[in-house]
Amino acid sequence: MQAQSGMYIGGAWRPALGEETIAVVNPADEQIIGHVPAGTPADVDAAVRAAREAFPGWAATPPAERAALIGAVRDGLAARKDEIAATVTAELGAPPALAEAVHAGLPIVVAGSYAELAATYPFEEKLGNSTVYAEPVGVVGAITPWNYPLHQIVAKVSPALAAGCTVVLKPAEDTPLTAQLFAQVVHEAGLPAGVFNLVTGLGPVAGQALAGHEDVDLVSFTGSTAVGRQIGAVAGAAVKRVALELGGKSANVILPGADLAKAVNVGVANVMANSGQTCSAWTRMLVHTDVYEEAVSLAADAVAKYAPGERVGPLVNAKQRERVRGYIAKGVEEGARVVAGGADAPLDKGYYVAPTVFADVTPEMTIAQEEIFGPVISILRYEDEDDALRIANGTVYGLAGAVWAADPETATAFARRMDTGQVDINGGRFNPLAPFGGYKQSGVGRELGPHGLSEYLQTKSLQF
C-alpha cells in the first residue's frame, strides 16, 4: 500500500505536526518501501484530545450498535485480506503463505469474535440487592509490536471498542503501513470521528508521550519486558491501569511415552513460524535423558526443511538480526552444541538468520534463560517429571508452553503445575477466544475473548 503522510486523528488524515519521518524497510531485500511521519508529543496530544471528546458519545452507544460497527471493521479486513497480506510481507518479511493465513487471517477471526461479544457480553448483572454495571475505562493508549502487526492491533482495538472505550494507537515503527491500512478500514466502516486515532512514531518519543499522557486512562502494551517495566512505572505514578503482554521463554515438555517424533516436529514448526519472532514460541524443548539424542537428531532433521527465504523469513531489522546472532555466539561460548544452523549469514542479502538448534543446553545458560526472539531452539535434558517441572518453571517468564504425554490426563496434570498462562496439550489448537497472557515477568492482564474484553472495563455497583 501507499504510505500515508499524515496522522489519522478525529476521523480524518491530518498533516503531522513535526517534519521528521521514519523509513520503512523491507527486511528481505533491505530496500526502503515508504516513509511515515515520526509523531511528536503534540501529535499524541491532538489524538488523545480527539479520543477524549469522542468518549462520552461512544460509551453511550448501545452495545448492539458498537457490535455492528466492529462487524463492519471485520468485513473491511476480509475484503482487503490480500492487500493486508502483501503489506505484512513487504514490511515484516513474512513468507506469503504465513502472511495470508496468520497475519491477515487471524485478525479477521478476532475482530469477528468481538463483534459477537459486544452484542452478548453481560454489561449488567444483579447481585443480591445490588446492580453491577461494567463500564468502559475511558481513553486507551494502545502500543503495539512489529512481530504480529495487525493481529496485535485488532487484539487491543476490538475489545476496547466493544467495551465502549476510545483508542489512540501507536504502532511499532518497523511496521506502520499495516496500521495505516487498518485506519483506512476503520474509516470506511464508519466509526464516529475520534473513536479510533492513529499516531505513527518512535517508542521513546510518541510511545512515551502516549503512556504518560494525563488523559489516557489505560495503557495496553505488547513488547519487551524491559519497556513494559518502564510503562508500568509511568502508569503507576499516575495510578493508571495497564495491560502488559511481555516476553516469554516457553517450555515444550515431552514426557516419557509421548509421540516423540510428532512432539519434536510440531515443536520445531512452532518456533520457526514467524522466524522465531513470537513471544509465546516454545523455544526450550525439554526431553527425557533416555530419548535425548534421538530428539536432537529429529530436531536437526526437522529444521533442515526450513530454508531461509522460503519457509523462514528474515528478522525484522539489522539490529534484531545481530541480536540473535549474538545469542547464538553466546550459546557456543557457554558450551552448547550446535547441531543445525549457526551464526553465519545464510543469504547474501536480507536480515536472515539460519534456523538453529542447540543441544547440551543446561538450564542456567543464557540461551535457556533469555528471550532470543529468533529461529533458535534449545534442547534440554531432564531426569524425571519433577526435574522437568523445575526446569520448565526456572525462568522469570511464564507466557505459554506445551506438554506431550501418552495420555491427556498425564499431560494435564503436569500442565497444571506449570507457572505459565497458556499450555497446549498434545498439540492442542490455538483458540482465539481463550485468554492469552502471562505469569511472572510475562505481563499483566489477558488478551482475546471475554477475558480480553474485561481488561477495558471497570465496575460500578448500585445498592437498592
TINU-520935 format. One record per residue (C-alpha): residue number from 1; residue in one letter; x, y, z. Coordinates in nm, 2 decimals, m for minus. Example, Ala and Ser with C-alpha at 12.3 -4.5 7.8 and 13.67 -1.06 7.14 Angstrom:
# TINU-520935
PT   num   residu        X        Y        Z
PT     1        a     1.23    m0.45     0.78
PT     2        s     1.37    m0.11     0.71
//
This chain:
# TINU-520935
PT   num   residu        X        Y        Z
PT     1        m     0.00     0.00     0.00
PT     2        q     0.10     0.36    m0.04
PT     3        a     0.23     0.51     0.29
PT     4        q     0.02     0.80     0.43
PT     5        s     0.20     1.12     0.50
PT     6        g    m0.02     1.22     0.80
PT     7        m    m0.19     1.10     1.11
PT     8        y    m0.54     0.97     1.14
PT     9        i    m0.69     1.19     1.41
PT    10        g    m1.06     1.28     1.47
PT    11        g    m1.19     1.08     1.18
PT    12        a    m0.95     1.24     0.91
PT    13        w    m0.60     1.22     0.79
PT    14        r    m0.42     1.53     0.92
PT    15        p    m0.07     1.66     0.85
PT    16        a     0.19     1.57     1.11
PT    17        l     0.29     1.85     1.34
PT    18        g     0.66     1.76     1.30
PT    19        e     0.88     1.73     0.99
PT    20        e     1.07     1.41     1.08
PT    21        t     0.99     1.09     0.90
PT    22        i     1.06     0.72     0.96
PT    23        a     1.18     0.50     0.67
PT    24        v     1.01     0.17     0.63
PT    25        v     1.24    m0.11     0.51
PT    26        n     1.17    m0.44     0.36
PT    27        p     1.38    m0.68     0.57
PT    28        a     1.40    m0.94     0.29
PT    29        d     1.59    m0.71     0.05
PT    30        e     1.69    m0.41     0.27
PT    31        q     1.51    m0.16     0.04
PT    32        i     1.31     0.14     0.16
PT    33        i     0.94     0.09     0.07
PT    34        g     0.80     0.41     0.22
PT    35        h     0.81     0.68     0.48
PT    36        v     0.57     0.77     0.76
PT    37        p     0.56     1.06     1.00
PT    38        a     0.76     1.05     1.32
PT    39        g     0.49     1.16     1.56
PT    40        t     0.57     1.42     1.82
PT    41        p     0.41     1.47     2.17
PT    42        a     0.20     1.74     2.01
PT    43        d     0.06     1.48     1.76
PT    44        v    m0.01     1.25     2.05
PT    45        d    m0.19     1.52     2.24
PT    46        a    m0.41     1.61     1.95
PT    47        a    m0.51     1.24     1.91
PT    48        v    m0.58     1.20     2.28
PT    49        r    m0.79     1.51     2.28
PT    50        a    m0.99     1.37     1.99
PT    51        a    m1.04     1.04     2.17
PT    52        r    m1.15     1.22     2.49
PT    53        e    m1.40     1.43     2.31
PT    54        a    m1.54     1.12     2.14
PT    55        f    m1.56     0.91     2.45
PT    56        p    m1.89     1.02     2.61
PT    57        g    m2.08     0.95     2.28
PT    58        w    m1.92     0.62     2.21
PT    59        a    m1.96     0.50     2.57
PT    60        a    m2.33     0.58     2.55
PT    61        t    m2.37     0.40     2.21
PT    62        p    m2.58     0.08     2.27
PT    63        p    m2.36    m0.24     2.26
PT    64        a    m2.56    m0.37     1.96
PT    65        e    m2.45    m0.06     1.76
PT    66        r    m2.09    m0.09     1.87
PT    67        a    m2.11    m0.46     1.77
PT    68        a    m2.24    m0.37     1.42
PT    69        l    m1.95    m0.12     1.36
PT    70        i    m1.69    m0.37     1.48
PT    71        g    m1.85    m0.62     1.24
PT    72        a    m1.81    m0.37     0.96
PT    73        v    m1.44    m0.34     1.05
PT    74        r    m1.42    m0.72     1.04
PT    75        d    m1.58    m0.72     0.69
PT    76        g    m1.34    m0.45     0.57
PT    77        l    m1.04    m0.66     0.69
PT    78        a    m1.18    m0.96     0.50
PT    79        a    m1.23    m0.75     0.18
PT    80        r    m0.87    m0.63     0.19
PT    81        k    m0.71    m0.96     0.30
PT    82        d    m0.48    m0.99     0.00
PT    83        e    m0.36    m0.63     0.04
PT    84        i    m0.30    m0.68     0.41
PT    85        a    m0.10    m1.00     0.35
PT    86        a     0.11    m0.82     0.08
PT    87        t     0.17    m0.53     0.32
PT    88        v     0.29    m0.75     0.60
PT    89        t     0.51    m0.94     0.37
PT    90        a     0.67    m0.62     0.25
PT    91        e     0.73    m0.46     0.59
PT    92        l     0.79    m0.76     0.81
PT    93        g     0.92    m1.01     0.56
PT    94        a     0.67    m1.28     0.65
PT    95        p     0.65    m1.55     0.38
PT    96        p     0.33    m1.51     0.17
PT    97        a     0.16    m1.82     0.30
PT    98        l     0.21    m1.72     0.66
PT    99        a     0.11    m1.36     0.59
PT   100        e    m0.22    m1.47     0.43
PT   101        a    m0.31    m1.74     0.68
PT   102        v    m0.20    m1.59     1.01
PT   103        h    m0.11    m1.22     0.97
PT   104        a    m0.42    m1.14     0.76
PT   105        g    m0.65    m1.43     0.85
PT   106        l    m0.63    m1.43     1.23
PT   107        p    m0.73    m1.07     1.28
PT   108        i    m1.05    m1.12     1.08
PT   109        v    m1.14    m1.40     1.32
PT   110        v    m1.06    m1.19     1.63
PT   111        a    m1.25    m0.89     1.51
PT   112        g    m1.55    m1.11     1.44
PT   113        s    m1.53    m1.26     1.79
PT   114        y    m1.55    m0.91     1.94
PT   115        a    m1.84    m0.81     1.72
PT   116        e    m2.03    m1.10     1.87
PT   117        l    m1.91    m1.04     2.22
PT   118        a    m2.00    m0.67     2.21
PT   119        a    m2.36    m0.78     2.15
PT   120        t    m2.38    m1.06     2.41
PT   121        y    m2.14    m0.95     2.69
PT   122        p    m2.32    m0.91     3.03
PT   123        f    m2.26    m0.54     3.09
PT   124        e    m2.51    m0.55     3.38
PT   125        e    m2.58    m0.81     3.65
PT   126        k    m2.78    m0.85     3.97
PT   127        l    m2.61    m0.95     4.29
PT   128        g    m2.85    m0.95     4.58
PT   129        n    m2.97    m0.60     4.64
PT   130        s    m2.71    m0.46     4.40
PT   131        t    m2.70    m0.39     4.03
PT   132        v    m2.34    m0.41     3.90
PT   133        y    m2.25    m0.23     3.58
PT   134        a    m1.95    m0.29     3.36
PT   135        e    m1.85     0.04     3.22
PT   136        p    m1.57     0.15     2.98
PT   137        v    m1.24     0.26     3.14
PT   138        g    m1.21     0.56     2.91
PT   139        v    m0.93     0.66     2.66
PT   140        v    m0.70     0.37     2.58
PT   141        g    m0.34     0.42     2.46
PT   142        a    m0.26     0.11     2.26
PT   143        i     0.11     0.05     2.18
PT   144        t     0.17    m0.25     1.95
PT   145        p     0.47    m0.45     1.84
PT   146        w     0.60    m0.54     1.50
PT   147        n     0.60    m0.92     1.51
PT   148        y     0.23    m0.96     1.45
PT   149        p     0.14    m0.61     1.35
PT   150        l    m0.23    m0.64     1.25
PT   151        h    m0.32    m0.92     1.50
PT   152        q    m0.19    m0.71     1.79
PT   153        i    m0.37    m0.41     1.68
PT   154        v    m0.70    m0.59     1.64
PT   155        a    m0.65    m0.78     1.97
PT   156        k    m0.63    m0.44     2.15
PT   157        v    m0.86    m0.21     1.95
PT   158        s    m1.15    m0.45     1.90
PT   159        p    m1.21    m0.53     2.27
PT   160        a    m1.16    m0.16     2.36
PT   161        l    m1.42    m0.06     2.11
PT   162        a    m1.66    m0.33     2.23
PT   163        a    m1.62    m0.21     2.59
PT   164        g    m1.71     0.15     2.48
PT   165        c    m1.36     0.29     2.51
PT   166        t    m1.19     0.52     2.25
PT   167        v    m0.84     0.45     2.13
PT   168        v    m0.52     0.61     2.03
PT   169        l    m0.29     0.36     1.86
PT   170        k     0.09     0.39     1.84
PT   171        p     0.22     0.10     1.62
PT   172        a     0.57    m0.02     1.60
PT   173        e     0.80     0.20     1.39
PT   174        d     0.91    m0.11     1.18
PT   175        t     0.56    m0.20     1.06
PT   176        p     0.35     0.12     1.04
PT   177        l     0.20     0.05     0.70
PT   178        t    m0.02    m0.22     0.83
PT   179        a    m0.15     0.02     1.09
PT   180        q    m0.23     0.28     0.83
PT   181        l    m0.42     0.02     0.63
PT   182        f    m0.62    m0.07     0.94
PT   183        a    m0.70     0.30     0.99
PT   184        q    m0.84     0.31     0.64
PT   185        v    m1.06     0.01     0.71
PT   186        v    m1.19     0.18     1.03
PT   187        h    m1.27     0.49     0.84
PT   188        e    m1.46     0.30     0.57
PT   189        a    m1.65     0.11     0.84
PT   190        g    m1.80     0.44     0.96
PT   191        l    m1.68     0.47     1.32
PT   192        p    m1.76     0.81     1.47
PT   193        a    m1.48     1.06     1.45
PT   194        g    m1.23     1.04     1.73
PT   195        v    m1.32     0.69     1.84
PT   196        f    m1.01     0.55     1.68
PT   197        n    m0.69     0.75     1.62
PT   198        l    m0.35     0.66     1.48
PT   199        v    m0.02     0.83     1.55
PT   200        t     0.30     0.68     1.40
PT   201        g     0.63     0.74     1.56
PT   202        l     0.92     0.62     1.77
PT   203        g     0.87     0.45     2.10
PT   204        p     1.08     0.68     2.32
PT   205        v     0.90     0.98     2.17
PT   206        a     0.54     0.91     2.07
PT   207        g     0.51     0.59     2.28
PT   208        q     0.63     0.76     2.59
PT   209        a     0.41     1.06     2.53
PT   210        l     0.11     0.84     2.50
PT   211        a     0.18     0.62     2.80
PT   212        g     0.24     0.93     3.02
PT   213        h    m0.05     1.14     2.89
PT   214        e    m0.27     1.26     3.17
PT   215        d    m0.59     1.20     2.97
PT   216        v    m0.51     0.84     2.89
PT   217        d    m0.69     0.61     3.13
PT   218        l    m0.54     0.27     3.04
PT   219        v    m0.22     0.18     2.85
PT   220        s    m0.22    m0.16     2.66
PT   221        f     0.13    m0.25     2.56
PT   222        t     0.28    m0.56     2.39
PT   223        g     0.66    m0.58     2.37
PT   224        s     0.97    m0.64     2.57
PT   225        t     0.97    m0.69     2.94
PT   226        a     1.22    m0.40     2.98
PT   227        v     0.99    m0.15     2.81
PT   228        g     0.69    m0.30     2.99
PT   229        r     0.86    m0.21     3.32
PT   230        q     0.91     0.15     3.21
PT   231        i     0.54     0.18     3.11
PT   232        g     0.43     0.02     3.43
PT   233        a     0.64     0.27     3.63
PT   234        v     0.49     0.57     3.44
PT   235        a     0.14     0.44     3.47
PT   236        g     0.19     0.36     3.84
PT   237        a     0.29     0.72     3.91
PT   238        a    m0.04     0.83     3.78
PT   239        v    m0.24     0.54     3.92
PT   240        k    m0.33     0.44     3.57
PT   241        r    m0.43     0.10     3.46
PT   242        v    m0.21    m0.11     3.24
PT   243        a    m0.24    m0.43     3.03
PT   244        l     0.11    m0.57     2.95
PT   245        e     0.18    m0.86     2.73
PT   246        l     0.56    m0.91     2.75
PT   247        g     0.83    m1.16     2.69
PT   248        g     0.84    m1.54     2.71
PT   249        k     1.07    m1.84     2.73
PT   250        s     0.82    m2.11     2.69
PT   251        a     0.89    m2.48     2.75
PT   252        n     0.79    m2.76     2.52
PT   253        v     0.79    m3.06     2.77
PT   254        i     0.80    m3.40     2.61
PT   255        l     0.71    m3.66     2.88
PT   256        p     0.81    m4.03     2.86
PT   257        g     0.56    m4.22     2.64
PT   258        a     0.47    m3.93     2.42
PT   259        d     0.49    m3.95     2.04
PT   260        l     0.84    m3.82     2.03
PT   261        a     0.86    m3.76     1.65
PT   262        k     0.53    m3.56     1.65
PT   263        a     0.62    m3.36     1.96
PT   264        v     0.96    m3.26     1.81
PT   265        n     0.83    m3.18     1.47
PT   266        v     0.55    m2.97     1.59
PT   267        g     0.78    m2.80     1.84
PT   268        v     1.02    m2.71     1.57
PT   269        a     0.74    m2.57     1.35
PT   270        n     0.62    m2.37     1.64
PT   271        v     0.95    m2.19     1.68
PT   272        m     1.02    m2.15     1.31
PT   273        a     0.68    m1.98     1.25
PT   274        n     0.73    m1.60     1.20
PT   275        s     1.11    m1.66     1.20
PT   276        g     1.10    m1.72     1.58
PT   277        q     0.97    m1.37     1.64
PT   278        t     0.68    m1.49     1.86
PT   279        c     0.67    m1.42     2.23
PT   280        s     0.49    m1.75     2.30
PT   281        a     0.73    m1.97     2.10
PT   282        w     0.83    m2.29     2.26
PT   283        t     1.20    m2.21     2.24
PT   284        r     1.30    m2.46     2.52
PT   285        m     1.25    m2.83     2.43
PT   286        l     1.27    m3.05     2.74
PT   287        v     1.34    m3.42     2.67
PT   288        h     1.39    m3.72     2.90
PT   289        t     1.75    m3.83     2.91
PT   290        d     1.67    m4.18     2.77
PT   291        v     1.55    m4.04     2.44
PT   292        y     1.75    m3.72     2.44
PT   293        e     1.99    m3.79     2.14
PT   294        e     1.70    m3.93     1.94
PT   295        a     1.51    m3.60     1.99
PT   296        v     1.82    m3.40     1.90
PT   297        s     1.86    m3.59     1.57
PT   298        l     1.48    m3.55     1.49
PT   299        a     1.51    m3.17     1.56
PT   300        a     1.81    m3.13     1.33
PT   301        d     1.63    m3.32     1.05
PT   302        a     1.31    m3.11     1.10
PT   303        v     1.50    m2.78     1.10
PT   304        a     1.67    m2.87     0.77
PT   305        k     1.33    m2.83     0.60
PT   306        y     1.30    m2.46     0.69
PT   307        a     1.50    m2.29     0.42
PT   308        p     1.57    m1.92     0.48
PT   309        g     1.40    m1.71     0.22
PT   310        e     1.14    m1.98     0.15
PT   311        r     0.98    m2.12     0.46
PT   312        v     1.16    m1.89     0.71
PT   313        g     1.16    m1.51     0.65
PT   314        p     1.41    m1.25     0.77
PT   315        l     1.42    m1.09     1.11
PT   316        v     1.26    m0.75     1.12
PT   317        n     1.57    m0.53     1.10
PT   318        a     1.95    m0.54     1.11
PT   319        k     1.96    m0.48     1.49
PT   320        q     1.74    m0.78     1.56
PT   321        r     1.95    m0.99     1.33
PT   322        e     2.27    m0.90     1.51
PT   323        r     2.10    m0.95     1.85
PT   324        v     2.00    m1.31     1.76
PT   325        r     2.34    m1.39     1.61
PT   326        g     2.49    m1.26     1.94
PT   327        y     2.28    m1.51     2.13
PT   328        i     2.40    m1.79     1.91
PT   329        a     2.76    m1.70     1.97
PT   330        k     2.69    m1.68     2.34
PT   331        g     2.54    m2.03     2.33
PT   332        v     2.86    m2.16     2.17
PT   333        e     3.07    m1.97     2.42
PT   334        e     2.89    m2.12     2.72
PT   335        g     2.93    m2.48     2.59
PT   336        a     2.61    m2.56     2.40
PT   337        r     2.65    m2.78     2.09
PT   338        v     2.52    m2.65     1.75
PT   339        v     2.35    m2.94     1.57
PT   340        a     2.19    m2.72     1.30
PT   341        g     2.24    m2.36     1.18
PT   342        g     2.47    m2.12     1.35
PT   343        a     2.56    m1.76     1.34
PT   344        d     2.68    m1.74     0.98
PT   345        a     2.46    m1.54     0.74
PT   346        p     2.26    m1.79     0.53
PT   347        l     2.19    m1.54     0.24
PT   348        d     2.38    m1.25     0.09
PT   349        k     2.10    m1.00     0.13
PT   350        g     1.83    m0.96     0.39
PT   351        y     1.82    m0.98     0.76
PT   352        y     1.82    m1.36     0.77
PT   353        v     1.95    m1.59     1.05
PT   354        a     1.99    m1.96     0.99
PT   355        p     1.74    m2.18     1.18
PT   356        t     1.95    m2.31     1.47
PT   357        v     1.92    m2.60     1.71
PT   358        f     2.14    m2.62     2.02
PT   359        a     2.19    m2.95     2.22
PT   360        d     2.36    m3.00     2.55
PT   361        v     2.19    m2.68     2.69
PT   362        t     2.18    m2.65     3.06
PT   363        p     1.91    m2.45     3.25
PT   364        e     2.15    m2.18     3.37
PT   365        m     2.28    m2.09     3.02
PT   366        t     2.19    m1.76     2.87
PT   367        i     2.01    m1.91     2.57
PT   368        a     1.80    m2.11     2.82
PT   369        q     1.71    m1.81     3.03
PT   370        e     1.67    m1.50     2.80
PT   371        e     1.43    m1.44     2.52
PT   372        i     1.62    m1.46     2.19
PT   373        f     1.33    m1.38     1.95
PT   374        g     1.47    m1.56     1.65
PT   375        p     1.47    m1.91     1.50
PT   376        v     1.67    m2.07     1.77
PT   377        i     1.58    m2.38     1.98
PT   378        s     1.75    m2.50     2.29
PT   379        i     1.71    m2.87     2.38
PT   380        l     1.75    m2.95     2.75
PT   381        r     1.75    m3.30     2.92
PT   382        y     1.57    m3.39     3.24
PT   383        e     1.58    m3.70     3.47
PT   384        d     1.22    m3.72     3.59
PT   385        e     0.90    m3.52     3.59
PT   386        d     1.00    m3.32     3.90
PT   387        d     1.32    m3.23     3.73
PT   388        a     1.13    m3.13     3.41
PT   389        l     0.90    m2.91     3.61
PT   390        r     1.19    m2.74     3.79
PT   391        i     1.35    m2.66     3.45
PT   392        a     1.02    m2.55     3.29
PT   393        n     0.94    m2.31     3.57
PT   394        g     1.30    m2.20     3.61
PT   395        t     1.29    m1.86     3.43
PT   396        v     1.14    m1.52     3.50
PT   397        y     0.88    m1.58     3.23
PT   398        g     0.56    m1.76     3.22
PT   399        l     0.37    m1.69     2.90
PT   400        a     0.30    m2.02     2.72
PT   401        g     0.41    m2.38     2.68
PT   402        a     0.33    m2.73     2.57
PT   403        v     0.31    m3.07     2.72
PT   404        w     0.32    m3.40     2.54
PT   405        a     0.23    m3.73     2.71
PT   406        a     0.09    m4.07     2.63
PT   407        d    m0.25    m3.96     2.75
PT   408        p    m0.41    m3.62     2.81
PT   409        e    m0.47    m3.68     3.18
PT   410        t    m0.09    m3.71     3.24
PT   411        a    m0.02    m3.41     3.03
PT   412        t    m0.29    m3.20     3.20
PT   413        a    m0.17    m3.29     3.55
PT   414        f     0.18    m3.17     3.45
PT   415        a     0.05    m2.85     3.28
PT   416        r    m0.15    m2.76     3.59
PT   417        r     0.18    m2.74     3.78
PT   418        m     0.35    m2.51     3.52
PT   419        d     0.38    m2.14     3.61
PT   420        t     0.25    m2.01     3.28
PT   421        g    m0.06    m1.86     3.13
PT   422        q    m0.14    m2.09     2.84
PT   423        v    m0.04    m2.45     2.77
PT   424        d    m0.11    m2.67     2.46
PT   425        i    m0.18    m3.03     2.54
PT   426        n    m0.06    m3.29     2.28
PT   427        g    m0.07    m3.03     2.01
PT   428        g    m0.39    m2.85     2.10
PT   429        r    m0.51    m2.60     1.85
PT   430        f    m0.49    m2.22     1.91
PT   431        n    m0.82    m2.08     2.04
PT   432        p    m0.88    m1.71     1.96
PT   433        l    m1.14    m1.70     2.25
PT   434        a    m0.91    m1.83     2.52
PT   435        p    m0.73    m1.58     2.74
PT   436        f    m0.38    m1.51     2.64
PT   437        g    m0.13    m1.36     2.88
PT   438        g     0.14    m1.45     3.13
PT   439        y     0.26    m1.52     3.48
PT   440        k     0.56    m1.35     3.64
PT   441        q     0.75    m1.11     3.41
PT   442        s     0.55    m1.21     3.11
PT   443        g     0.29    m0.95     3.18
PT   444        v    m0.02    m0.82     3.35
PT   445        g    m0.37    m0.89     3.22
PT   446        r    m0.51    m1.10     2.94
PT   447        e    m0.60    m1.06     2.57
PT   448        l    m0.86    m1.23     2.35
PT   449        g    m1.21    m1.35     2.42
PT   450        p    m1.42    m1.22     2.71
PT   451        h    m1.12    m1.20     2.94
PT   452        g    m0.96    m0.96     2.69
PT   453        l    m1.28    m0.75     2.69
PT   454        s    m1.29    m0.73     3.07
PT   455        e    m0.95    m0.55     3.07
PT   456        y    m1.12    m0.25     2.92
PT   457        l    m1.40    m0.23     3.17
PT   458        q    m1.44    m0.10     3.53
PT   459        t    m1.72    m0.19     3.76
PT   460        k    m1.99     0.02     3.94
PT   461        s    m2.24    m0.12     4.19
PT   462        l    m2.57     0.04     4.28
PT   463        q    m2.74    m0.08     4.60
PT   464        f    m3.12    m0.08     4.64
//
